[in-house]
Amino acid sequence: MFQRLSTDIFNWILIIGVILLIIEMSFFHGGMIVPALFSGAMVYFGWKNFSQLWGKVIFWIGLMTLFFELLNMLAVRFLIIVGILLFIYHYIIRKDDVTYIKPEPEERDSDELLLKIEPLFDHQFFGEQRTSETPYKWRDINIHSAFGDRVIDLSNTFLPDDTAVISIRHLVGNIEIYVPYEVEVSIHHSSVFGRVNIFDYHHRKLVNQTIAYETEGYQTSYPRVKIITSVISGDIEVRRI
């Protein structure tokens, strides 16, 4: 659906959403923004004390009130309406649109030869993605996604002689990365909510934090992999296999 949306249209949608947010703040005494910030604070402090009963109560109350307060904001209503209209438009277009695929030579302006490389993962908003369970050729991973789990198994591939890169920006879901024992690792992870398990190091509750680790021989030895991940809510696990 979003592939058919031009950058200009997408930018206008964002601009109108920001304008509506400013109007709500200026002419409606903040509208639902102040209550939403208060509910967000309840969610934050409830999560920090989630192990206690009162923390659980505050967290869920704050989460529910935040949800309904966001729905009452002009900008959010506008984005929901735009999303529904885009979905209907996309459905109507796809219903009558038949795509014929045939190989055609790609246009190029010079004699320099470029080899097209298919990525291991596509930008997928929903669903789980995992590397092949059979041997596969390594290609650096650089994706952003929304919901679902991401599983990367490096034991089924041959890493390059330089640095392999895994970069994942994710909203909600877990990330699992399996690394062979002979591979050096550097990891830089940021999360709003979630847990971290990296080899023998564990962070049971990460709240709006960034952590970084690297193995002892990462700076001098190969093969090695650099992992850069960020999630809104989700766990990450990096373990040897």
C-alpha positions as CSV (number, residue, x, y, z in Angstrom):
1,M,0.0,0.0,0.0
2,F,2.8,2.5,0.9
3,Q,4.8,1.6,-2.2
4,R,2.2,3.5,-4.3
5,L,2.4,6.6,-2.1
6,S,4.7,9.3,-3.4
7,T,7.2,11.0,-1.1
8,D,5.4,14.4,-1.7
9,I,2.0,13.0,-0.6
10,F,3.6,11.3,2.4
11,N,5.3,14.6,3.4
12,W,2.0,16.5,3.0
13,I,0.3,14.0,5.3
14,L,3.0,14.5,7.9
15,I,2.8,18.3,7.6
16,I,-1.0,18.4,8.0
17,G,-0.7,16.1,11.0
18,V,1.9,18.4,12.6
19,I,-0.3,21.5,11.8
20,L,-3.3,19.8,13.4
21,L,-1.2,19.0,16.5
22,I,-0.1,22.7,16.7
23,I,-3.7,23.9,16.3
24,E,-4.9,21.6,19.1
25,M,-2.1,22.9,21.4
26,S,-2.8,26.5,20.5
27,F,-6.5,26.9,20.4
28,F,-7.8,24.0,22.6
29,H,-5.5,24.6,25.6
30,G,-3.4,21.6,24.7
31,G,-6.4,19.4,23.9
32,M,-5.6,15.8,24.8
33,I,-1.9,16.3,24.7
34,V,-1.5,17.1,28.4
35,P,-3.6,14.2,29.6
36,A,-1.7,11.9,27.1
37,L,1.6,13.1,28.6
38,F,0.3,12.3,32.1
39,S,-0.9,8.9,31.0
40,G,2.5,8.3,29.3
41,A,4.2,9.2,32.7
42,M,1.9,6.6,34.4
43,V,3.0,4.0,31.8
44,Y,6.6,4.8,32.4
45,F,6.6,4.7,36.2
46,G,4.3,1.7,36.2
47,W,6.8,-0.2,33.9
48,K,9.7,0.8,36.1
49,N,7.9,-0.8,39.1
50,F,6.1,-3.5,37.2
51,S,7.3,-6.2,39.6
52,Q,5.0,-4.7,42.2
53,L,1.3,-4.9,42.2
54,W,0.7,-1.1,42.3
55,G,3.1,-0.8,39.4
56,K,1.1,-3.2,37.3
57,V,-2.1,-1.4,38.1
58,I,-0.7,2.0,37.2
59,F,0.9,0.6,34.0
60,W,-2.3,-0.9,32.6
61,I,-4.5,2.1,33.6
62,G,-2.0,4.5,32.0
63,L,-1.8,2.4,28.9
64,M,-5.6,2.2,28.4
65,T,-6.2,5.9,29.1
66,L,-3.3,6.8,26.8
67,F,-4.8,4.8,24.0
68,F,-8.2,6.5,24.2
69,E,-6.6,10.0,24.7
70,L,-4.5,9.5,21.5
71,L,-7.7,8.5,19.6
72,N,-9.3,11.8,20.6
73,M,-6.4,13.9,19.3
74,L,-7.1,15.7,16.0
75,A,-3.8,14.7,14.4
76,V,-4.3,11.0,15.3
77,R,-7.9,11.0,13.9
78,F,-6.6,12.6,10.7
79,L,-3.9,9.9,10.3
80,I,-6.5,7.1,11.0
81,I,-8.9,8.6,8.3
82,V,-6.0,8.9,5.8
83,G,-5.0,5.3,6.5
84,I,-8.5,4.0,5.9
85,L,-8.9,6.0,2.7
86,L,-5.5,4.8,1.5
87,F,-6.4,1.2,2.3
88,I,-9.7,1.5,0.3
89,Y,-7.9,3.2,-2.6
90,H,-5.2,0.5,-2.6
91,Y,-7.9,-2.2,-2.6
92,I,-9.8,-0.7,-5.5
93,I,-6.6,-0.2,-7.6
94,R,-5.3,-3.7,-6.9
95,K,-8.6,-5.2,-7.8
96,D,-8.4,-3.9,-11.4
97,D,-4.6,-3.7,-11.7
98,V,-2.9,-6.8,-13.2
99,T,0.8,-6.7,-13.2
100,Y,2.7,-8.5,-15.9
101,I,6.3,-9.3,-15.0
102,K,8.9,-9.9,-17.7
103,P,12.7,-9.5,-17.6
104,E,13.9,-6.3,-19.2
105,P,17.5,-4.9,-19.5
106,E,18.1,-2.2,-16.9
107,E,19.1,1.2,-18.1
108,R,22.5,2.6,-17.2
109,D,24.3,5.8,-18.2
110,S,27.9,4.4,-18.1
111,D,29.9,1.4,-18.9
112,E,30.6,0.6,-15.2
113,L,29.2,-2.7,-14.3
114,L,27.1,-3.0,-11.2
115,L,25.9,-6.3,-9.8
116,K,22.5,-6.3,-8.2
117,I,22.4,-8.0,-4.8
118,E,19.2,-9.4,-3.4
119,P,18.9,-8.6,0.4
120,L,18.4,-11.3,2.9
121,F,15.4,-9.4,4.4
122,D,12.9,-7.0,2.9
123,H,11.3,-4.1,4.8
124,Q,8.3,-6.0,6.1
125,F,5.9,-4.3,8.5
126,F,4.1,-7.4,9.8
127,G,5.1,-11.0,10.4
128,E,8.1,-13.0,11.4
129,Q,11.3,-13.1,9.4
130,R,14.2,-15.5,9.7
131,T,17.2,-16.6,7.8
132,S,17.2,-19.8,5.8
133,E,17.7,-23.1,7.6
134,T,19.9,-24.3,4.8
135,P,23.3,-22.7,3.9
136,Y,23.0,-19.3,2.3
137,K,25.3,-16.6,0.9
138,W,25.9,-13.8,3.4
139,R,24.7,-10.2,2.6
140,D,24.7,-7.4,5.1
141,I,21.3,-6.7,6.7
142,N,19.9,-3.2,6.9
143,I,16.1,-3.2,7.5
144,H,13.3,-1.4,9.4
145,S,10.2,-3.2,10.4
146,A,7.1,-2.8,12.6
147,F,5.7,-5.9,14.2
148,G,6.9,-9.5,14.5
149,D,10.1,-11.4,15.4
150,R,13.4,-11.4,13.5
151,V,15.6,-14.4,13.7
152,I,19.2,-14.4,12.2
153,D,21.3,-17.6,12.3
154,L,24.9,-17.0,11.2
155,S,25.8,-20.7,11.5
156,N,24.4,-21.4,8.1
157,T,26.5,-18.9,6.2
158,F,30.2,-17.9,5.5
159,L,30.9,-14.4,6.8
160,P,33.3,-12.2,4.8
161,D,36.9,-11.5,5.7
162,D,36.0,-8.0,6.7
163,T,33.2,-6.8,9.0
164,A,29.7,-8.2,8.5
165,V,26.9,-5.7,9.4
166,I,23.4,-6.3,10.9
167,S,21.3,-3.2,11.3
168,I,17.7,-3.6,12.4
169,R,15.3,-0.8,13.4
170,H,12.1,-2.3,14.8
171,L,8.9,-1.2,16.6
172,V,7.4,-4.2,18.5
173,G,8.8,-7.7,18.5
174,N,11.8,-9.8,19.5
175,I,15.2,-10.1,17.8
176,E,17.3,-13.3,18.0
177,I,20.8,-13.6,16.6
178,Y,22.8,-16.8,16.7
179,V,26.5,-16.4,16.3
180,P,29.2,-19.2,15.8
181,Y,31.9,-19.4,18.6
182,E,34.7,-18.3,16.3
183,V,33.0,-15.0,15.3
184,E,33.8,-11.8,17.1
185,V,30.9,-9.6,18.0
186,S,30.1,-5.9,18.5
187,I,26.6,-4.9,19.5
188,H,25.0,-1.5,20.0
189,H,21.3,-1.8,21.1
190,S,18.8,0.8,22.2
191,S,15.3,0.1,23.5
192,V,12.4,1.9,25.1
193,F,11.0,-1.3,26.8
194,G,12.5,-4.7,26.7
195,R,15.1,-7.2,28.0
196,V,18.6,-8.0,26.8
197,N,20.4,-11.3,26.8
198,I,23.9,-11.2,25.2
199,F,25.9,-14.3,25.8
200,D,26.2,-14.4,29.6
201,Y,25.2,-10.8,30.2
202,H,21.5,-10.1,31.1
203,H,19.5,-6.9,31.5
204,R,16.1,-7.9,32.8
205,K,14.5,-4.6,32.2
206,L,15.7,-1.9,29.8
207,V,13.7,1.4,29.9
208,N,14.7,4.0,27.4
209,Q,18.4,2.9,27.4
210,T,21.3,2.1,25.1
211,I,23.8,-0.6,25.7
212,A,27.0,-1.5,23.9
213,Y,29.3,-4.6,24.1
214,E,32.0,-6.1,22.1
215,T,34.0,-9.3,22.5
216,E,37.6,-9.1,23.5
217,G,39.1,-9.8,20.1
218,Y,36.7,-7.8,18.0
219,Q,39.2,-5.0,17.2
220,T,41.9,-7.3,15.9
221,S,40.3,-10.6,14.7
222,Y,38.1,-11.9,11.9
223,P,35.5,-12.9,11.1
224,R,33.5,-10.4,13.0
225,V,30.0,-9.0,12.9
226,K,28.7,-5.6,13.9
227,I,25.1,-5.6,15.3
228,I,23.2,-2.3,15.5
229,T,19.6,-2.7,16.7
230,S,16.8,-0.4,18.1
231,V,13.3,-1.4,19.2
232,I,10.4,0.4,20.8
233,S,9.2,-2.7,22.7
234,G,10.9,-6.1,22.5
235,D,13.6,-8.3,23.7
236,I,17.0,-9.1,22.0
237,E,19.0,-12.3,22.4
238,V,22.5,-12.9,21.0
239,R,23.9,-16.3,21.8
240,R,26.6,-18.7,20.6
241,I,25.6,-21.7,18.5
